[in-house]
Amino acid sequence: MAAFARHGRTEFAAAYSNAGGLGITTAMSYDVKDFKKNLDKMEELTSNPFGVNITVNADGDKEVYLKYLEVAINAGVNIITTSAYQAPYIGERIHEAGCLWFPKCPLMRHAISAQEAGADAITLMGMESAGNKNPFQHTTLINLTMGKRILKVPIIAAGGLGDARGFLGALAMGADAVCLGTAILITEESPVSKERKEERITTDIFTEEYHQSLYHRRFGGTRVPSPSVGFQSKIVPLKNMIENIIQEAELILKSWGFDKEEFSTLPS
C-alpha cells in the first residue's frame, strides 16, 4: 500500500491488510501524541501484518521524525517505509531496532544510494506515479528492468499499476511486489469522498490536458491521479479489487500454459 499524505489513516490501512495486502498507515496523518493510539487501533482492526510510513521533507525536523519512529518501534511495528527525501539516519535507527526499511525512490541514483545506506527493499516509482514528481524519472518499465540489473535488494514496483496484467507485467520486468496507490483510492474503504471517487473513475487519461498534467517534467506534485484510474469502472471493496487482480492474473497465467499451483519471483 502506498503512503498517502491525508488519506493514509488507520482504518484504510487496516482494511488493506485485511484484504491481503500490506497496509501502510502514514505517521504524519496524526499528531505524535495521538499516533500511538492509532497504532493500538490498527492492532484491534487487523491481525495481519502492516507497516508505517514516515514522509520526510527536506526542511523537516529530524527529531520529530525520530519521535514518530520510536512510537512505531515501541508499538512493535517492524516494517517502516520512507518517502519524499532520503533519510539514512532514519534507516540507521530502523536497523538498530531490528526492523525492515523500505524507502521509496523515483530515480535509479536515489535507489542505489538507498541500497548503499542499507535499505532492505526499495519501492521504485515510475513517472506514471501520481503525487510528487521528479523531472528525471523514467517509466515504470525502465525502472524495473534496469533496476533488476543494477540493484541487489528486492524491488517493489509503483506507478500506473491497477490491474492483473500490470501486476504480472511488473513481476515479469523484475519486481518482487507491487505498490498500489491511486487505484485503491477509488475503493469503498478509501477516505476520499464519493464525489471525488466518481470523478476519478470518469477521468479520460488519453487527453492532452491529462498527459501534460501528469508528465509535467518539473519538481512538484501532479494535479491528476495516476493512469491506473483507467482500469476502474466502479467503486468496489478493497478485498474485491485485490481478489479480482489475483484471480485474473491466475487465469492469464493458465492461458499462457502455466499449470503450477504457486507462482514465485524469489530465486530458487
Steps between C-alpha positions, in 0.01 A plus 500: 500500500626844408537776756241776480550845648144543623338168428749250644299453816455204730163374377609509135833329571333231711249432223788457254672251731172313549464484122831314472745784442748675725313798642704813562384768741663840448647636822467862393123459477502530880643710776787319674295480820212327320711271282536225762122486550454446129759221490312335787185537292674332206567199724129488579390530137735246343699195603695512174839668446514876445762772483552870565608773259706804595490773238818708520514864390831664410460766769321276751599452862707181538406469865131499414546223244699296750227547760244351262743219427552420867124484553474248215794292622370493857160392369660197337481615136785338309451636146570870447475674164639844427411731214575843352859575610774251586537441870802278577487597868149355515622184325780466754257517793264254328780247471621562855152395611513185286229625262478513119544819297326549164578845353312629197719631215412671169849487348752219461774705661275545805438126508872424480566746782225344711639153435845615611337644814363155582145497362340156529278557195432798276178630350586628152256764378451534127404832345144364476468552876282774640610722789837676503694475176863515401568631147767233448281198580490213254197289426402210722620262226850649486531533878413134551699342220810710570449476873510121477841527335643764732348443845565207733205550734134409433307749286143618559340644185293821508347715231191443287421154640140401559407177323610140454711554189684790663559283807637209294692736275674659799604157628625399155703823473680431827280610788462281807177675600276786388389814682143617441421867548259695280312182408389428858382856565190409300400213731218506754738517798695796366439823699472696174150642447255310278483797264879501465506126437238530226696787346812285491317206342388721211847650444604481134869413522549544125438874477779749437411688819528187712830402338655842559383504862646158579828523308571864575879455520561715805538455873169497681171317522256408227147634463364169375493138625727237350376325182402200713157669527447386143459144625217587740136519395325496838557537874563157654621363838878469535478125550307459175751710309804307621331161459397594145858596410635170635226285346536662160878467522460127566272465197752685283781274620292191421427637153876523450538134594616550858346210694676508836315592821756753619660795324811649659745772397752392761817326373510125555 
